Amino acid sequence: GIEPPLLELAGVRAGYGPIEVLHGVDLAVPAGSVVALLGPNGAGKTTTLNVCCGLQRPSSGELRLAGRSVTGASAETLARLGVCTIPERRGIFPNLTVRENLWMMTQARSWPRGKQARSWSRGAQAQPGVSLRDVEEIAYARFPVLGERRGQLAGTLSGGQQQMLALTRALGTDPAVLLLDELSMGLAPRVVRELYEIVGRLAAEGMSILIVEQFARTVLPIADQVALMLHGRIVNVGAPSEVEEHLSAAYLGA
Ligand code: ATP
């Protein structure tokens, strides 16, 4: 049969108190693909991600993981099921060094282990009882600049380098679906390209990724599908080439 999407929203309505912000959102992230959710300020993109990771409950509609309804599940439950997001503050410790941050990650006991490992670390897999050395090896292979800066306080890294550390932490949870909200925010275009190259490689290794961006230009090259959101509705879905004509200058970011 046909494999269900790894992550799926069906007819989702959600909002804040009496104010409905999402008016029946349908969105699917097929396994191993990158879906870019684009739209102007206030369209409801962040609210959509919040529903996906259990930070917000839909008032109606369904959230499904690999075809199974997980509507109303808590953020903890969804995290355990492999839905992973980078928290607003990036979840890193600014007053610890890069290496100390990596050590903290070993204490989270969530690094891919043995045969439970889902995807990303194939070839450089951390073993049961993950050690700092394992985590360092994986992190520095993926992000060489973090190796060069291992002794530097995380709070003094550049924005892009902090995102790399945050991504390392996120990947340490061995996610099935990675949710990214405006990764490009406040970063130089060159850094954004670098980060998205890495995200593209994760997808090539089989991870499913939902990326929210306000501007399309940087994310289009790695997106398999683009969903355009306007006023709490998905108004267009398709391959980047199909959706491109609907992308106004506003979406592309002049
Ligand atoms: P942005 O790029 O500005 O974050 P967005 O597309 O992510 O925009 P949301 O953050 O999902 O949009 O916001 C959608 C609507 O919900 C907006 O009108 C916003 O004002 C409203 N909203 C967001 N968060 C809250 C909140 N905590 N309480 C009340 N209204 C909210």
Residues whose N, C-alpha, C, O or C-beta is under 5 A from the ligand:
A	BS01	ATP	Y16 V21 P40 N41 G42 A43 G44 K45 T46 T47
